[in-house]
Amino acid sequence: MRLLLLEDDPEMASAIQVSLARHGMVVDVVGTMAQADEALKAGVHQILLLDRQLPDGDGASFVKVAREHVPNLPVIMLTARASVADRVTGLDVGADDYLTKPFAVEELLARIRAISRRPSQIALPLLSLGRLQFDFVAREARVSEVLLALPRRQLLVLEALALRQGRTVGRASLLEAVYGFDDAIQSNALDAHVSKLRKALLEADAGVEIHVMRGIGYLLKDAP
């Protein structure tokens, strides 16, 4: 899952980014609404985390702009403005949730999971293919009900392939799902993650294979 965090406090932004990364999420950070406007044009983000007190205005005014780029984009406001009137304003402009600072990362994660359960956001709450099950809400992979412990990048690769199982996922699309804007990407990094994931699925006897479609991308399907 890839999120856009609009937060102008560097320490707060870094803390949220690192915490969510530990749970397998890619988080791009921007500090102004103008930067967020440019970032959303890429069309790669599934959730917007939005502060209200920003250098170029009230983040509440950005909800409408964000949805012009990504219709139905889920928005969670993260702000120190905690009055009832502020919360009402945030929800009235279209935010899906409103979390006041300071907050526990566990609560933010729970709210992200809650938004992800909505049918309009994730069409497949659970994928079953071969002996592999992928839960898009819990963001867990299991083989015959046994948790498959995967490093973050491999989990992101599997999530992207599972969302489009049976269809070829282009290399560019996979890179967008696995890496943030500021990540340094070595030329063979994605291939290395795919190779290690293929080995992990084979060793777990998952009953699925990742096929390399040379010059095109990758395909997840049942093993013969």
Order of alpha helices (4+ residues) and beta strands (2+ residues): beta-alpha-beta-alpha-beta-beta-beta-alpha-beta-alpha-beta-alpha-beta-beta-beta-beta-alpha-beta-alpha-alpha-beta-beta
